[in-house]
Amino acid sequence: MKTKIIISALFMLVLFSAKAQNDTLKNSTPKIGLVLSGGGAKGLAHIGVLKVIDSLGIKIDYVAGTSMGSIIGALYASRYTGKQLDSIFKEIDFDNLINDELPRASKAFYERNNSEKYGVTLPFDNFKIKLPSALSRGQNTYGLFLRLTLHVSEINKFDELPIPFFCIATNIETGKAVILDSGNLAQSIMASGALPSLFQPVNINGQILIDGGVANNYPVDELRAKGMDIIIGVDVQDGLATRDELTSAPDVLVQINNFRTINDMKLKVKKTDIYIKPDIKDYSVVSFDEGSKIIESGKQATLENIDALKKLMSSNFTEIKSKVNCCVHDSISINNIFINGNSKYTRSYILGKLKLKTNEKITYNYFNKGINNLVATNNFDSFEYELKKSVNKEGYDLTANLVETKTTTFLKFGLHYDDLYKSGALVNLTKKRWLFDNDVASLDVVLGDNVRYNFEYFIDRGFYWSIGLKSRYNQFNKNISAKLLLDDAQMASSELNKIDAKLQDQTNQIYIQTLFRKYFSIGAGLEHKRLEIKTETLTANNQTNNFIFENTDYLSVFGGLKLDTYDNKYFPKKGLYFDGDLHMYLYASSFNENFDNFSIAKANMGYAFSVSDKLAFNLQTGGGFKVGDKSTQKLDFALGGYGNNLINNFVPFVGYDFVSITGNSYVKAFLSADYEIFKKQHITLEGNWANVDDDIFETGEWLSLPNYNGYALGYAIETFLGPIQAKFSYSPELRQSYWFFNVGFWF
C-alpha cells in the first residue's frame, strides 16, 4: 500500500513538473510586434519587408502603423501576405486613386460637361473665394480600402483581427495623437493616412482627424505597451536635407516638420530591437510610379538584418500563407440600406443614383458604379459608407453617412486656344439649388480674341423629364467658303472662292430631356437663332463699311438622341457614341425674304476600342441632309478644321481649313489611331474621307468614292487645363498642308 502511494505521488509530481515546464516554455516564447512608419509612397518599402518576414515564417503578434504604415499594416493584419500586397499595389493607378478621378460613365451629361470644360473650380460664398479643404475627398481611396477589408468587416475591435492591430491619427483641433483600435477599419486607416492638403480630414466619433505622422509617425512605445517582447521596426521617414536640396518652399516646410520627427527617432531607434531602414532617399512621398524599386529596397534592407530575424523563426518553420482570396468579391447581397445625414436630397434620389434596392444580389463592380454615380453629382462633401454582415442572414447591410455640400456657388476657370476662336479665358459662375433643390444655373463668359458667353439653367429630374434653358453667343472672323454665303450668280460675278467674314451667332433654347440608363438621352425643344454674317471685303450700295450676308432671326423646333459611353472625350479607348439631331425651321425674319420651311437632319456615330494598353482606335461616321426649301444656304453643312463644340452645322475635317467645304448634304468617315507613348502623352494618326455637295442623297453621289480626303499626324499632352495638341494635316486634292493647334478644353 505504501508503495502504491509513493508511486502515485511521484506520478503526480512528474505531471505537475511537466505542466510547469510546458507553461514556462509557452511563456518564454517572445511576443513579436511590428511597427511601420509613415512616409507616403516610401511606405511601399514595408511590402518588401513583409515578403521577407513571411518567407522566414516569423509569426507577428501585433502590428502598429502610421499613415502609409497603417494602410500596409492593416491589410497585413487582415491576413494578406507580403506577396499579395505586392500584387495589389502594382495594379493600383495611384493618379486616379489620389485625384478622385471618377470614370466618365459615372457622370451625367451635365457633370461631364463640367469636368471637360473647366481647369480650376473654387467655392464662392458671400462674394468670397474659398479654397477647398483638400485636393481630394479620398472617395476612391476609401472605396479601395473598404473592398480590401470586406472579409473582416464584422470585426469592430482591431485586436480581434487575425493579427491584432492599431494605428495612429492626429486630432487637428488639439494636435494630439489618437490611437485608433476599434470601429470601421477602412475609415480608421483613411484617417491615419489623411495627408493634410491632399486628403480632407476624417470625422470619427466627433474627432476631426488627419495624418498620424503629424503627431506620432513611429508608435513604438504604444506597441511595447501591448506586451510585446521584441519590436521589429521599419522606418521610411525622410532624413534632414542639405542646403543644396532645399530648393523650394515645400522642401523647407517638410524640413521643419522633420526636425521633430528626427529628434524623436533618436530615442525610438534605441527602443527597437530590429531596426530596418530602407535606402529610399532618392524617392519622394509621391513616387508611386517607382513602387517596384521602393518595394525592392525594403526587401534588401530586411535581408541585411537576416541573422537577427532568423533567431525569431519558429521551430516548425513554414512560410506564412494567406487564407484571403485576394481582392475578389464578385458579388454581394445588400439586405438593408440605412441613410443618415440627408436633408436636401431625398432617400429616393440617393437610392436612384446608387441604383440599389434592398434584398438584392449584385456584382461588386455594379455596387461600386452606383457609389461613383452618387459621388459624381458633387452634391456631397463626403459619402462614408460601411458594409456589415447581416444578422442571421447571408449578405450585408449598407450604412451610408452623408454630408451634403453647403456651398452651392462656385467660380470656375479655364484657358483655351484654337485656330478658329483664337485665345480665350473662361470665367464661370455656377449656382446649385438656385430656385429648386435639384436645379443648377451656369454662366460662362469667354474673354479674349472673340468674346462669347454661354448660359444654362437645368432642373435635373434624372430619369424623369427634366427642363432646361440655354442661351449661347459665339463669334469669329475667318476666311470661309464663298459657297456658304453667295448663290451661284453671285459667285460667278465675284469669282471668289473664300471671303473674310465675321460670323455672330446667338442661339436660345428651351427644352425637355430624359435619360435612359444615364448615358442615353432623348430631348426636344424650341429654338430661336439670330445669325449675322458680314464682311469688309465686299461693298454694296449704301453700305460703306460692311457687306451683310445674313441678319436673320430663325425659329425652329428640334429633337435629338444622344448615346455616349466613351471613357474619354478627347482620347477614347473604349465605348460607343451616337448623336442625332433634327431641326425643323418654321420662321425667318424679313431679311430672308424668300424663306420657306425646311428641315436639317444630321447624325454622327463612333466606336472606340483598344488592342493593347497603349494603342486604341476610333472609328466614326456621320452625315446630314436638308429637306424642303434649299435657298437658305447660311445653315448648310461646312466641313474643315479640327475641334469640338463647334456651332451650327460646322463639321471637323482635317486636311482642310475651317468652313472650307460646303453643301446642303454630306457623308463622312473618320479613323484615328492613338498610341499613348508615355502616360497622358499621345501620338495620333488620323484620316477622314467625305462627299459634300448639294443633294448628294438624291443624286446618289454619297455612294461614290470620296471627293475629299485629309490626313493628320498629331502629338498631344493631357493636362489639368485640358489637352495641348499639335496636328500636321495634309490634303492630297489641295496638295496643301495645315497645322492645327489647341490648348485646353474646348468651350
C-alpha positions in Angstrom: 0.0 0.0 0.0 2.8 2.4 0.9 4.5 1.5 -2.4 1.3 2.4 -4.3 1.1 5.7 -2.5 4.7 6.6 -3.2 4.3 5.7 -6.9 1.2 7.8 -7.2 2.8 10.8 -5.5 5.8 10.5 -7.8 3.5 10.3 -10.8 1.6 13.4 -9.8 4.9 15.2 -9.2 6.0 14.4 -12.7 2.8 15.6 -14.2 2.9 18.9 -12.3 6.6 19.3 -13.3 5.8 18.7 -17.0 2.9 21.1 -16.9 5.1 23.7 -15.2 7.9 23.2 -17.8 5.3 23.5 -20.6 3.9 26.7 -19.1 7.4 28.1 -18.7 8.2 27.2 -22.3 5.0 28.7 -23.5 5.5 31.9 -21.6 9.1 32.1 -22.8 8.0 32.4 -26.4 8.6 36.1 -27.1 5.8 38.2 -28.4 6.8 40.0 -31.6 5.5 43.4 -32.5 5.8 45.1 -35.9 5.8 48.9 -36.2 5.5 50.6 -39.6 6.2 54.3 -40.0 4.5 56.7 -42.4 6.2 58.1 -45.5 3.8 58.3 -48.4 5.0 56.3 -51.4 8.1 55.4 -49.5 5.9 53.3 -47.3 5.7 50.8 -50.1 9.0 49.6 -48.8 7.0 47.9 -46.0 5.8 45.4 -48.5 9.3 44.3 -49.3 10.0 43.8 -45.6 6.8 41.7 -45.1 7.7 39.5 -48.0 11.0 38.5 -46.2 9.2 38.1 -42.9 6.7 35.8 -44.4 9.4 33.8 -46.2 11.0 33.2 -42.8 7.8 32.1 -41.2 8.0 34.7 -38.4 4.8 35.0 -36.5 3.9 38.6 -35.8 1.8 39.1 -32.7 0.8 42.7 -33.1 1.0 45.4 -35.8 1.1 49.1 -35.3 1.3 51.8 -38.0 1.0 55.4 -39.0 -0.1 56.8 -42.3 1.1 54.5 -45.1 2.4 52.2 -42.4 -1.1 51.9 -41.1 -2.5 51.1 -44.5 0.0 48.3 -45.2 -0.2 47.2 -41.6 -4.0 46.9 -41.5 -4.0 44.8 -44.7 -1.3 42.6 -43.3 -3.2 42.3 -40.0 -6.3 41.3 -42.1 -4.2 38.3 -43.3 -2.9 39.5 -46.7 0.6 38.3 -47.2 3.5 40.4 -48.4 3.3 38.8 -51.9 -0.4 39.6 -52.2 0.2 43.2 -51.2 2.9 43.4 -53.8 0.4 42.2 -56.4 -2.4 44.5 -55.2 -0.3 47.7 -55.1 1.3 47.0 -58.5 -2.2 47.1 -60.1 -3.3 50.3 -58.5 -3.4 53.5 -60.6 -2.3 56.0 -57.9 -3.1 59.0 -60.0 -6.7 58.1 -60.3 -6.8 57.0 -56.7 -5.4 60.2 -55.2 -7.1 62.6 -57.6 -10.5 61.1 -57.0 -10.9 60.7 -60.8 -14.2 59.0 -61.4 -15.0 57.1 -64.6 -16.7 59.2 -67.2 -19.6 56.8 -67.3 -20.4 57.7 -63.7 -21.2 61.3 -64.6 -24.5 62.5 -66.0 -24.3 64.6 -69.2 -24.2 67.9 -67.3 -21.4 66.7 -65.0 -19.4 65.5 -67.9 -19.6 69.0 -69.5 -18.3 70.4 -66.2 -15.4 68.1 -65.9 -14.5 68.5 -69.6 -14.5 72.3 -69.7 -13.0 73.8 -66.6 -9.5 73.5 -65.3 -10.0 75.1 -61.8 -13.1 75.1 -59.6 -13.3 77.1 -56.4 -16.1 77.5 -53.8 -17.6 81.0 -53.8 -19.6 82.1 -50.9 -20.7 85.6 -49.7 -18.7 87.0 -52.6 -15.5 85.4 -51.2 -13.4 82.8 -52.9 -12.6 79.9 -50.7 -10.1 77.2 -51.2 -11.2 73.6 -50.8 -10.1 71.8 -47.6 -8.1 69.3 -49.7 -7.3 68.4 -53.3 -9.1 65.0 -52.8 -12.1 63.8 -50.9 -10.5 60.4 -50.8 -13.6 58.7 -52.2 -11.7 56.3 -54.5 -9.1 55.6 -51.7 -11.8 54.8 -49.2 -13.7 52.5 -51.7 -10.5 50.5 -52.2 -9.8 50.1 -48.5 -13.4 49.0 -47.9 -13.3 46.4 -50.5 -9.9 45.0 -49.4 -11.1 44.7 -45.8 -14.6 43.4 -46.5 -13.8 40.0 -45.3 -13.1 41.4 -41.8 -15.9 44.0 -41.8 -17.8 42.3 -38.9 -14.8 42.9 -36.6 -15.1 46.1 -34.6 -12.2 45.6 -32.2 -8.9 45.6 -34.1 -7.3 43.3 -31.5 -9.6 40.6 -32.8 -8.3 40.8 -36.3 -6.2 37.8 -37.5 -3.2 39.8 -36.2 -4.1 42.4 -33.5 -3.6 46.0 -34.9 -3.9 49.7 -34.1 -2.9 52.8 -35.9 -2.3 56.5 -35.1 -4.1 59.6 -36.3 -3.8 63.3 -35.3 -6.6 65.4 -33.8 -6.5 68.5 -35.9 -8.0 70.6 -33.2 -5.6 69.6 -30.4 -2.6 68.4 -32.3 -2.5 65.2 -30.1 -2.1 61.7 -31.3 -5.2 59.5 -31.3 -4.9 55.7 -31.1 -7.5 54.0 -33.4 -8.1 50.4 -32.3 -11.8 49.9 -32.9 -14.6 50.8 -35.3 -14.5 50.9 -39.1 -11.1 49.6 -40.2 -11.3 51.3 -43.6 -12.2 54.6 -42.1 -9.5 54.4 -39.5 -6.7 53.8 -41.9 -8.2 56.5 -44.1 -7.9 59.0 -41.2 -4.4 57.8 -40.3 -3.2 58.5 -43.9 -5.2 61.7 -44.5 -2.1 63.8 -45.5 -3.0 67.5 -44.9 -4.0 69.4 -48.1 -4.0 66.2 -50.1 -6.9 64.3 -48.4 -9.7 66.0 -46.5 -9.9 65.3 -42.7 -12.0 62.4 -41.4 -14.6 62.6 -38.7 -14.5 59.7 -36.3 -16.7 59.9 -33.2 -16.7 63.7 -33.3 -13.0 64.0 -33.7 -11.6 65.6 -36.8 -8.6 63.5 -37.7 -5.7 63.9 -40.1 -2.4 62.0 -40.9 -1.0 60.4 -37.8 2.5 61.3 -38.9 1.9 64.9 -37.7 1.9 63.7 -34.0 3.5 60.3 -33.9 5.0 58.7 -37.0 6.5 55.7 -35.3 4.4 54.3 -32.4 7.0 52.1 -30.8 6.1 53.0 -27.2 2.4 52.3 -27.7 3.2 48.9 -29.3 5.6 47.9 -26.5 2.8 48.7 -24.0 0.7 45.9 -25.7 3.1 43.4 -24.0 5.5 42.9 -26.9 8.9 41.5 -26.0 10.6 42.1 -29.4 9.9 45.0 -31.7 10.7 44.9 -35.4 10.6 48.5 -36.7 10.5 49.7 -40.3 11.4 53.4 -40.7 10.7 55.0 -44.1 10.9 58.6 -42.9 12.9 61.3 -44.5 16.2 62.5 -43.1 17.3 66.1 -42.9 18.0 67.7 -46.3 21.2 69.6 -47.1 21.1 73.3 -48.1 21.6 72.3 -51.8 18.5 70.1 -51.6 16.3 72.8 -50.1 15.3 74.4 -53.4 11.6 75.3 -52.8 9.1 76.4 -50.2 7.6 72.8 -49.8 11.1 71.5 -49.2 11.6 74.0 -46.3 8.2 73.1 -44.8 9.0 69.4 -44.9 12.4 70.1 -43.3 10.7 72.0 -40.5 8.4 69.1 -39.8 11.2 66.6 -39.9 13.1 68.4 -37.1 10.7 66.9 -34.5 10.4 63.5 -36.2 14.1 63.0 -36.5 14.7 64.1 -32.9 12.1 61.7 -31.7 13.6 58.9 -33.7 17.0 59.2 -31.9 15.2 57.7 -28.8 12.8 55.4 -30.6 15.5 53.6 -32.6 17.1 52.6 -29.3 13.7 51.1 -28.3 13.6 49.0 -31.4 15.1 45.5 -31.3 15.4 45.0 -35.0 15.6 48.4 -36.8 15.1 48.3 -40.6 15.9 51.5 -42.6 15.5 51.1 -46.4 17.7 53.2 -48.6 14.9 55.3 -50.3 16.4 58.8 -50.1 16.1 59.1 -53.8 12.3 58.9 -53.7 9.7 61.3 -52.5 6.4 60.8 -50.8 4.6 60.8 -54.1 7.0 58.5 -56.1 4.3 55.9 -56.6 5.4 55.3 -60.1 8.7 53.9 -58.6 6.8 51.5 -56.5 8.6 48.3 -57.6 12.0 49.8 -56.9 10.8 51.0 -53.4 9.5 47.6 -52.6 12.8 46.0 -53.6 14.6 48.5 -51.4 12.6 47.3 -48.4 13.4 43.7 -49.2 17.1 44.4 -49.4 17.2 46.4 -46.2 15.4 43.4 -44.4 17.9 40.9 -45.8 20.7 43.0 -44.2 19.1 42.0 -40.8 18.6 38.4 -41.8 20.7 36.9 -39.0 18.7 38.7 -36.3 15.4 37.8 -37.9 16.3 34.1 -38.3 16.5 33.9 -34.5 12.8 34.7 -34.4 11.9 31.8 -36.7 9.6 29.2 -35.1 11.0 25.6 -34.7 8.4 24.3 -37.0 9.3 26.7 -39.8 6.8 27.1 -42.7 6.4 30.2 -45.0 3.3 32.1 -44.0 0.5 31.7 -46.4 -2.7 33.7 -46.7 -6.3 32.4 -46.5 -7.6 35.6 -48.1 -8.9 35.3 -51.6 -7.1 38.4 -52.7 -9.3 41.3 -53.8 -12.1 39.0 -55.0 -15.7 39.9 -54.1 -17.5 39.1 -57.3 -21.0 39.6 -55.9 -22.6 40.8 -52.7 -26.2 40.8 -51.3 -27.5 44.1 -49.9 -30.2 43.3 -47.4 -30.9 46.6 -45.7 -29.9 50.2 -46.6 -29.6 52.9 -43.9 -29.0 56.5 -44.9 -28.1 59.3 -42.5 -27.4 63.0 -42.9 -29.6 63.8 -45.9 -32.0 66.7 -45.8 -32.0 68.5 -49.2 -31.8 65.2 -51.1 -34.4 62.5 -50.6 -33.8 58.9 -49.9 -35.3 58.0 -53.3 -32.9 60.5 -55.0 -29.9 58.9 -53.3 -31.1 55.3 -54.0 -31.9 56.3 -57.6 -28.3 57.4 -58.1 -26.9 54.3 -56.3 -29.3 52.1 -58.3 -29.7 49.9 -55.2 -32.7 48.0 -53.9 -32.9 46.1 -50.6 -32.7 42.3 -50.6 -30.9 42.3 -54.0 -27.7 40.4 -55.0 -25.4 42.5 -57.3 -21.9 42.4 -58.5 -19.4 44.4 -56.6 -18.5 46.3 -59.7 -22.2 47.3 -60.0 -22.2 48.4 -56.4 -19.0 50.5 -57.0 -20.5 52.1 -60.1 -23.5 53.2 -58.0 -21.2 54.8 -55.4 -19.4 56.6 -58.2 -22.8 57.8 -59.7 -23.7 59.5 -56.4 -20.3 61.0 -55.8 -20.1 62.3 -59.3 -23.1 64.6 -58.6 -20.8 66.7 -56.5 -23.8 67.3 -54.1 -22.0 65.8 -51.2 -18.8 66.8 -49.4 -18.4 63.3 -48.1 -20.1 60.0 -48.6 -18.9 57.5 -46.0 -20.4 54.0 -46.1 -19.9 50.7 -44.4 -20.9 47.2 -45.2 -21.6 44.9 -42.2 -22.6 41.3 -42.4 -26.4 41.0 -41.7 -27.6 39.2 -38.6 -29.0 35.8 -39.2 -28.9 36.3 -42.9 -26.4 35.9 -45.7 -25.2 39.2 -47.1 -24.6 42.8 -45.9 -26.3 45.8 -44.5 -25.2 49.1 -46.1 -25.0 52.1 -43.8 -24.3 55.4 -45.5 -23.4 58.7 -43.7 -23.8 61.7 -46.0 -22.5 65.3 -45.6 -24.4 67.5 -48.1 -22.4 70.3 -49.7 -23.3 73.5 -48.1 -21.5 75.6 -50.6 -23.8 76.0 -53.7 -21.9 78.7 -55.6 -18.7 78.1 -57.5 -16.2 80.1 -59.6 -14.6 78.1 -62.4 -11.8 79.0 -64.8 -10.4 77.7 -68.0 -8.0 78.7 -70.7 -8.1 77.8 -74.4 -6.6 78.5 -77.8 -7.5 77.1 -81.2 -7.3 78.2 -84.8 -11.0 79.3 -85.0 -11.9 81.2 -81.9 -8.2 82.0 -81.1 -7.3 82.7 -77.4 -9.9 82.8 -74.7 -10.0 82.9 -70.9 -13.1 81.3 -69.4 -14.8 82.6 -66.2 -17.8 80.6 -65.0 -20.3 81.2 -62.2 -22.3 78.2 -61.2 -25.2 78.2 -58.7 -26.7 75.0 -57.5 -30.1 74.8 -55.7 -30.9 78.3 -57.1 -34.7 78.1 -57.3 -35.2 74.4 -56.6 -33.2 71.7 -54.7 -32.3 69.9 -57.9 -31.5 72.7 -60.3 -28.3 74.4 -61.4 -27.6 77.6 -63.2 -24.3 78.3 -65.0 -22.9 81.3 -66.8 -19.8 81.1 -68.9 -18.1 84.3 -70.1 -15.1 83.9 -72.5 -12.8 86.9 -72.7 -10.2 87.1 -75.5 -10.0 87.5 -79.2 -13.7 86.6 -79.6 -15.9 87.5 -76.7 -18.5 84.8 -76.1 -21.0 83.7 -73.5 -23.0 80.6 -72.6 -25.8 80.4 -70.0 -27.5 77.2 -69.0 -30.3 76.5 -66.5 -31.3 72.9 -65.8 -33.8 71.3 -63.5 -32.4 67.8 -63.1 -35.1 65.2 -62.6 -32.8 62.3 -63.6 -34.8 59.6 -65.4 -38.0 61.8 -65.4 -38.5 64.6 -67.8 -36.1 67.4 -67.0 -36.4 71.0 -68.1 -33.6 73.2 -69.4 -32.8 76.7 -70.8 -29.8 77.6 -72.9 -28.5 80.9 -74.3 -25.2 80.9 -76.2 -23.4 83.6 -78.2 -20.4 82.9 -80.5 -18.4 85.0 -82.9 -15.3 84.6 -85.0 -13.5 86.0 -88.1 -12.4 83.6 -90.7 -11.8 83.1 -94.4 -14.8 80.8 -95.2 -16.2 79.2 -98.3 -18.0 81.7 -100.5 -20.5 79.0 -101.4 -21.9 79.2 -97.9 -22.6 82.9 -98.4 -23.3 83.5 -102.1 -25.6 82.0 -104.6 -24.4 80.7 -108.0 -24.9 84.0 -109.8 -23.1 86.0 -107.1 -20.2 83.6 -107.1 -19.9 83.8 -110.8 -19.8 87.5 -110.8 -17.5 87.9 -107.8 -15.1 85.0 -108.8 -14.4 84.5 -105.1 -13.7 81.1 -103.5 -13.3 82.4 -99.9 -14.4 85.5 -98.1 -13.0 87.0 -95.0 -16.2 87.2 -92.9 -17.3 87.8 -89.3 -19.9 85.4 -88.1 -22.1 86.2 -85.0 -24.5 83.6 -83.7 -26.9 83.8 -80.7 -28.9 80.7 -80.0 -31.6 80.4 -77.3 -33.3 77.1 -76.4 -36.0 75.8 -74.1 -36.1 72.0 -74.0 -37.1 68.9 -72.1 -34.9 65.9 -71.7 -35.0 62.5 -70.1 -32.3 59.8 -69.6 -32.2 56.1 -70.2 -29.5 54.2 -68.2 -27.7 57.5 -67.6 -25.7 57.6 -70.8 -28.6 57.8 -73.3 -30.7 60.9 -73.5 -33.7 62.0 -75.6 -34.9 65.5 -75.8 -37.0 68.0 -77.7 -37.5 71.8 -77.6 -37.9 75.2 -79.2 -35.0 77.2 -80.6 -34.5 80.9 -81.5 -31.4 81.7 -83.5 -30.1 85.1 -84.6 -27.4 84.8 -87.2 -25.4 87.7 -88.6 -22.6 87.4 -91.2 -20.8 90.3 -92.7 -17.6 91.3 -94.4 -15.5 94.3 -95.3 -14.2 92.5 -98.4 -17.2 93.4 -100.5 -19.2 96.6 -100.7 -22.8 97.4 -101.8 -25.0 100.4 -102.4 -25.5 102.5 -99.3 -23.0 100.2 -97.4 -19.7 101.9 -96.9 -18.3 99.6 -94.2 -19.7 96.1 -94.3 -21.5 93.9 -96.7 -24.1 92.0 -94.8 -24.8 88.4 -96.0 -27.2 87.5 -93.2 -29.0 89.3 -90.4 -31.9 86.9 -89.6 -33.9 85.5 -86.7 -34.9 81.9 -87.1 -37.4 79.9 -85.2 -37.3 76.1 -85.1 -38.4 73.0 -83.2 -35.9 70.3 -82.6 -35.4 66.8 -81.3 -32.3 64.7 -80.5 -31.0 61.4 -79.4 -27.6 61.0 -77.7 -25.7 58.0 -76.6 -22.3 58.4 -75.1 -20.3 55.6 -73.4 -16.8 56.9 -74.4 -14.4 56.6 -71.5 -12.7 59.8 -72.5 -14.0 62.7 -74.7 -10.7 63.5 -76.3 -8.8 60.2 -76.3 -11.3 57.4 -76.1 -10.1 53.9 -75.6 -13.5 52.2 -75.5 -17.2 53.0 -75.9 -19.9 53.9 -78.3 -21.1 57.3 -79.4 -24.2 58.5 -81.2 -25.6 62.0 -81.6 -28.6 62.5 -83.8 -30.4 65.9 -84.3 -33.4 67.1 -86.4 -34.2 70.8 -86.7 -37.4 72.0 -88.4 -37.1 75.7 -89.3 -40.6 77.3 -89.3 -39.9 81.0 -89.4 -37.3 83.6 -90.5 -37.3 87.3 -90.2 -37.8 89.7 -93.1 -34.1 89.8 -94.1 -34.6 86.4 -95.5 -37.3 87.5 -97.9 -37.6 84.2 -99.8 -37.8 82.0 -96.8 -39.8 78.7 -96.9 -39.9 75.9 -94.4 -37.0 73.5 -94.4 -35.5 70.8 -92.1 -32.0 69.7 -91.4 -31.2 66.2 -90.1 -27.7 65.0 -89.1 -26.1 62.2 -87.1 -22.7 61.2 -86.0 -21.7 57.8 -84.5 -18.5 56.3 -83.3 -16.9 53.2 -81.8 -13.6 53.2 -79.9 -11.7 50.1 -78.9 -8.2 49.1 -77.7 -5.9 46.4 -78.9 -3.4 47.0 -76.1 -2.8 49.2 -73.1 -1.1 51.7 -75.4 -2.9 51.5 -78.7 -6.6 52.5 -79.3 -8.6 53.0 -82.5 -11.7 55.3 -83.0 -14.0 54.7 -86.0 -16.6 57.4 -86.8 -19.1 58.0 -89.5 -21.6 60.8 -90.0 -23.9 62.5 -92.4 -26.6 65.1 -92.9 -29.1 66.4 -95.4 -31.6 69.2 -95.9 -35.3 68.7 -96.7 -37.6 71.3 -98.1 -36.5 74.8 -99.3 -32.9 74.9 -100.4 -32.5 78.6 -100.8 -31.3 79.3 -97.3 -27.6 78.4 -97.5 -26.2 80.0 -94.3 -27.1 77.0 -92.2 -25.8 74.4 -94.7 -23.0 72.0 -93.7 -19.5 73.3 -93.6 -16.5 70.9 -93.2 -13.0 71.7 -92.3 -10.6 72.2 -89.3 -10.4 70.3 -86.1 -12.1 70.5 -82.7 -15.1 70.1 -80.5 -18.1 72.2 -79.5 -18.4 73.7 -83.0 -21.7 75.6 -83.6 -24.4 75.2 -86.2 -23.6 72.6 -88.8 -19.8 73.0 -88.8 -18.1 69.6 -89.0 -14.4 69.0 -88.3 -12.4 67.7 -91.3 -8.6 67.5 -91.1 -6.6 68.4 -94.2 -8.8 71.5 -94.8 -9.1 74.8 -93.0 -12.3 75.6 -91.1 -15.5 76.1 -93.2 -13.8 75.2 -96.4 -16.2 72.6 -97.9 -19.9 73.3 -98.0 -23.1 71.8 -99.2 -26.6 71.0 -98.0 -25.7 67.3 -97.5 -22.7 65.3 -96.7 -21.3 61.9 -95.6 -18.1 61.4 -93.8 -15.9 58.6 -92.4 -13.1 59.0 -89.9 -10.4 56.7 -88.4 -7.8 57.5 -85.8 -5.1 55.5 -84.1 -4.0 56.8 -80.7 -0.7 55.5 -79.2 -0.1 56.6 -75.6 3.7 56.7 -75.8 4.1 57.9 -72.2 1.4 58.4 -69.5 -1.0 61.1 -70.8 1.1 61.7 -73.9 -0.3 60.6 -77.2 0.8 60.2 -80.8 -2.2 60.2 -83.1 -2.6 59.3 -86.8 -5.9 60.3 -88.4 -7.7 60.1 -91.7 -11.0 61.3 -92.9 -12.9 61.0 -96.2 -16.1 62.8 -97.3 -18.5 63.6 -100.1 -20.0 67.1 -99.7 -22.3 68.9 -102.1 -25.9 69.8 -102.7 -28.5 66.9 -102.7 -25.9 64.1 -102.8 -28.5 61.6 -101.4 -30.8 62.4 -104.3 -28.1 62.1 -107.0 -26.6 59.0 -105.5 -23.2 60.7 -105.1 -23.0 59.8 -101.4 -22.3 56.2 -102.6 -19.4 57.2 -104.9 -15.7 57.3 -103.9 -14.9 60.2 -101.6 -14.2 63.6 -103.3 -12.4 64.9 -100.3 -9.6 63.3 -98.3 -7.5 64.5 -95.3 -4.8 63.1 -93.1 -3.1 64.3 -89.9 -0.3 63.3 -87.6 -0.5 64.8 -84.1 1.0 64.9 -80.7 -0.9 65.7 -77.5 -0.4 66.0 -73.8 -3.2 65.8 -71.2 -3.1 68.5 -68.6 -5.4 69.7 -65.8 -6.4 72.6 -68.2 -7.2 70.1 -71.0 -5.3 68.7 -73.9 -2.4 70.5 -75.6 -2.4 69.4 -79.2 -0.5 70.0 -82.4 -1.6 68.4 -85.7 0.1 68.4 -89.0 -2.6 67.8 -91.7 -2.4 67.3 -95.5 -5.0 67.0 -98.3 -4.0 65.2 -101.5 -6.5 67.2 -103.6 -5.2 70.5 -102.4 -1.6 69.4 -102.2 -1.5 71.7 -99.2 -0.9 71.3 -95.5 -2.3 72.9 -92.4 -1.2 73.0 -88.9 -3.8 72.9 -86.1 -3.0 73.9 -82.6 -5.2 73.5 -79.5 -4.6 74.4 -75.8 -7.0 73.4 -73.1 -10.6 72.2 -73.0 -12.9 73.3 -75.8 -15.7 75.7 -74.8 
